[in-house]
Amino acid sequence: MRLGDEALAAVRIHSRDGIRQAAEALRDAVWAIAGLRVNITHNIASSAPMRDEDGAVLAETIFRDEARPAWWRDPHFALTSPLPAACRFEAEPFWCNADGIHSLTPNLLLNSLDLSHFEERALTKAAIVAPIHLPFGQIGAASFLSPDLETTDLGALFTDFAEVLALLARIFVASYVKVTERRAPEFGAVNLSKREAECLRWAAAGKTNEEIATILGLKRTTIRFHIRTAAQKLDAVNRDQALFKAAQLGFLATLR
């Protein structure tokens, strides 16, 4: 299934004043396309819910399903539910129930996740889930649920609509994050050299300066210089913070 430009534009947020309208467009589009309801978060690591321009919680006002528990009020949901847990290991849409997690491309990491007491922990018997991996290591997620609380198989709907639903959710969440972003602008101007990023990558793998020097064929003092320079560029106070910020900016993952 393909979506027209108008449908995609409707869920994109251009300013804070457009959050509620885009949320309503997402809710209505998902229902019209697949007859499913939406649960959505911009950050599975944060207990802060998505809010509209007036501060109202979107899960409470726009996406509320009175038949289901209020998942956003449970501060432990992201830590105990298998749905956000799977989003940490998968970037493509998947659907899941108590019997397993079914992704577009086989992912062995998903097989290791604990699905015991699935309904109790996921607050549903089945869900189509769209992970939304964002800059700085942030992960959002959208769950698409049947209005029938007894539905356990979403395989057919997943095959037909998963990628379309994931696209709508990604546009909505990514644009929401942009219009509500509060990071310092200078954070995006960091530019590490290839050698600096390479040294940080080996440091992130647990290697000492001496070991990195041996691997790269450089002097230990040269390694220390590159890591110190990278830390200064990242405005990091120590080695650990430099590695954390470099990982958020994607420098560690881009080296091969």
WOZIZI-V566771 format. One record per pair of residues at least 12 apart in sequence whose ideal C-beta (glycine too) atoms are under 10 Angstrom apart, sorted by the first residue. I is the first residue (numbers start at 0). J is the second residue. Records with the same first field share a line. If there is no record, write none. Layout:
I->J / J
This chain:
0->32 / 33 / 159 / 160 / 162 / 163 / 164
1->163 / 166
2->28 / 32 / 163 / 164 / 166 / 167 / 170
5->24
6->24 / 25 / 27 / 28 / 31 / 32 / 163 / 166 / 167 / 170
7->24 / 28 / 166 / 167 / 170 / 171
8->21 / 24 / 170
9->21 / 23 / 24 / 25 / 27 / 28 / 167 / 170 / 171
10->22 / 23 / 24 / 25 / 26 / 27 / 28 / 29 / 166 / 167 / 168 / 169 / 170 / 171 / 172 / 174 / 175
11->24 / 25 / 167 / 170 / 171 / 173 / 174 / 175 / 177
12->24 / 52 / 170 / 171 / 172 / 173 / 174 / 175 / 176 / 177 / 178 / 179
13->174 / 177 / 178
14->52 / 174 / 177 / 178
15->50 / 51 / 52 / 53 / 175 / 178 / 179
16->51 / 52 / 53 / 178
17->51 / 52 / 174 / 175 / 178
18->49 / 50 / 51 / 52 / 53 / 55 / 57 / 61 / 171 / 174 / 175 / 178 / 179
19->50 / 51 / 52 / 53 / 55 / 57 / 60 / 61
20->51 / 52 / 61
21->51 / 57 / 61 / 170 / 171 / 174 / 175 / 178
22->37 / 39 / 49 / 51 / 55 / 57 / 58 / 60 / 61 / 62 / 171 / 175
23->51 / 57 / 60 / 61 / 62
24->61 / 167 / 171
25->37 / 39 / 57 / 61 / 62 / 141 / 164 / 167 / 168 / 170 / 171 / 172
26->39 / 57 / 61 / 62 / 63 / 171
27->61
28->163 / 164 / 167 / 171
29->62 / 127 / 141 / 143 / 144 / 160 / 163 / 164 / 167 / 168
30->143 / 146
32->143 / 156 / 159 / 160 / 163 / 164 / 167
33->127 / 143 / 145 / 153 / 156 / 157 / 159 / 160 / 161 / 163 / 164
34->143 / 145 / 146 / 147 / 156 / 160
35->126 / 127 / 142 / 143 / 144 / 145 / 146 / 150 / 153 / 156 / 160 / 164
36->62 / 63 / 64 / 66 / 67 / 123 / 142 / 143 / 144 / 145 / 146
37->57 / 58 / 61 / 62 / 64 / 129 / 141 / 142 / 143 / 144 / 164 / 167 / 168 / 171
38->58 / 62 / 63 / 64 / 67 / 70 / 71 / 82 / 122 / 123 / 126 / 128 / 140 / 141 / 142 / 143 / 144
39->57 / 58 / 61 / 62 / 71 / 129 / 131 / 139 / 140 / 141 / 142 / 143 / 168 / 171 / 172 / 175
40->57 / 58 / 70 / 71 / 76 / 77 / 83 / 86 / 131 / 138 / 139 / 140 / 141 / 142 / 172
41->57 / 131 / 133 / 137 / 138 / 139 / 140 / 141 / 171 / 172 / 173 / 175 / 176 / 179
42->77 / 83 / 131 / 133 / 137 / 138 / 139 / 140 / 172 / 176
43->76 / 77 / 78 / 80 / 82 / 83 / 84 / 86 / 87 / 130 / 131 / 137 / 138 / 139 / 140
44->77 / 78 / 83 / 87 / 136 / 137 / 138 / 139
45->77 / 137 / 139
46->71 / 72 / 73 / 74 / 75 / 76 / 77
47->71
48->70 / 71 / 72
49->61 / 62 / 71 / 139 / 171 / 172 / 175 / 176 / 179
50->175 / 179
51->175
52->178 / 179
56->69 / 71 / 72
57->71 / 171 / 175
58->70 / 71 / 72
59->71 / 72
62->141 / 142
64->123 / 144 / 146 / 148
66->144 / 146 / 147 / 148
67->122 / 123 / 144 / 146 / 148
68->122 / 123
69->122
70->82 / 121 / 122 / 123 / 142
73->122
75->120
76->120 / 121 / 122
77->138 / 140
79->113 / 116 / 119 / 120 / 121
80->117 / 119 / 120 / 121 / 122 / 123 / 126 / 140 / 142
81->95 / 97 / 100 / 109 / 112 / 113 / 114 / 115 / 116 / 117 / 120 / 121 / 126 / 128
82->95 / 100 / 112 / 117 / 120 / 121 / 122 / 123 / 126 / 128 / 130 / 140 / 142
83->121 / 128 / 130 / 138 / 139 / 140 / 142
84->100 / 109 / 112 / 113 / 114 / 120 / 121
85->100 / 102 / 106 / 108 / 109 / 112 / 114 / 121 / 126 / 128 / 130 / 140
86->128 / 129 / 130 / 131 / 132 / 138 / 139 / 140 / 141 / 142
87->108 / 112 / 130 / 132 / 138 / 140
88->100 / 102 / 106 / 107 / 108 / 109 / 110 / 111 / 112 / 130
89->102 / 103 / 104 / 106 / 108 / 109 / 112 / 128 / 129 / 130 / 132
90->102 / 104 / 106 / 129 / 130 / 131 / 132 / 138 / 165
91->103 / 104 / 106 / 128 / 129 / 130 / 161 / 162 / 165
92->127 / 128 / 129 / 130 / 141 / 143 / 157 / 160 / 161 / 162 / 163 / 164 / 165 / 166 / 168 / 169
93->106 / 109 / 126 / 127 / 128 / 129 / 130 / 157 / 161 / 165
94->125 / 126 / 127 / 128 / 142 / 143 / 152 / 153 / 154 / 155 / 156 / 157 / 158 / 161
95->109 / 112 / 114 / 117 / 121 / 123 / 125 / 126 / 127 / 128 / 142 / 153 / 157
96->114 / 117 / 118 / 121 / 123 / 124 / 125 / 126 / 150 / 151 / 152 / 153 / 154
97->114 / 115 / 116 / 117 / 118 / 121 / 124 / 125 / 151
98->114 / 117 / 125 / 151 / 152
99->112 / 114 / 117
100->112 / 114 / 128
101->127 / 153 / 154 / 157 / 158 / 161
102->128 / 157 / 161
103->157 / 158 / 161 / 162 / 165
117->151
118->148 / 151
121->142 / 144
122->142 / 144
123->142 / 144 / 145 / 148 / 150 / 151 / 153
124->144 / 145 / 147 / 148 / 149 / 150 / 151 / 152 / 153
125->143 / 144 / 145 / 147 / 149 / 150 / 151 / 152 / 153 / 154 / 156 / 157
126->141 / 142 / 143 / 144 / 145 / 150 / 153 / 157
127->141 / 142 / 143 / 144 / 145 / 153 / 154 / 156 / 157 / 160 / 161 / 164 / 165
128->140 / 141 / 142 / 143 / 144 / 153 / 157 / 161 / 164 / 165 / 168
129->141 / 142 / 143 / 161 / 162 / 164 / 165 / 166 / 167 / 168 / 169 / 172
130->165 / 168 / 169
131->165 / 168 / 169 / 170 / 171 / 172 / 173 / 176
132->169 / 173
133->169 / 172 / 173 / 176 / 177
134->173 / 176 / 177 / 180 / 182 / 187 / 247 / 248 / 249
135->176 / 180 / 182 / 186 / 187 / 244 / 246 / 247 / 248 / 249
136->243 / 246 / 247 / 248 / 249 / 252
137->172 / 173 / 176 / 247
138->172
139->168 / 169 / 171 / 172 / 173 / 175 / 176
140->168 / 172
141->164 / 165 / 167 / 168 / 169 / 171 / 172
142->168
143->156 / 157 / 160 / 161 / 164 / 165 / 167 / 168
182->247
183->234
185->234
186->233 / 234 / 244 / 247 / 248
187->248
188->232
189->229 / 232 / 233 / 234 / 244 / 245 / 248 / 250
190->232 / 248 / 250
191->225 / 228 / 229 / 232 / 233 / 241 / 245 / 248 / 250 / 251
192->225 / 228 / 229 / 232
193->250 / 253 / 254
194->215 / 217 / 221 / 222 / 224 / 225 / 228 / 229
195->224 / 225 / 226 / 227 / 228 / 229 / 230 / 232 / 233 / 241 / 245 / 250
196->225 / 229 / 245 / 248 / 249 / 250 / 251 / 253 / 254
197->211 / 214 / 215 / 222 / 225 / 229 / 250 / 251 / 254
198->211 / 212 / 214 / 215 / 217 / 221 / 222 / 223 / 224 / 225 / 226 / 227 / 228 / 229
199->211 / 225 / 226 / 229 / 230 / 233 / 238 / 241 / 242 / 244 / 245 / 246 / 250 / 251 / 254
200->242 / 245 / 246 / 250 / 251 / 252 / 253 / 254 / 255
201->214 / 215 / 222 / 226 / 251 / 254
202->222 / 225 / 226 / 229 / 238 / 239 / 241 / 242 / 245 / 251
203->238 / 239 / 241 / 242 / 243 / 245 / 246 / 250 / 251 / 252
204->251
206->222
207->219 / 222
208->220 / 221 / 222 / 223 / 224 / 225 / 226 / 238
209->222 / 223
210->222
211->223 / 225 / 226
226->238 / 241 / 242
227->241
228->241
229->241 / 242 / 244 / 245 / 250
230->242 / 244 / 245
232->244 / 245
233->245 / 247 / 248 / 250
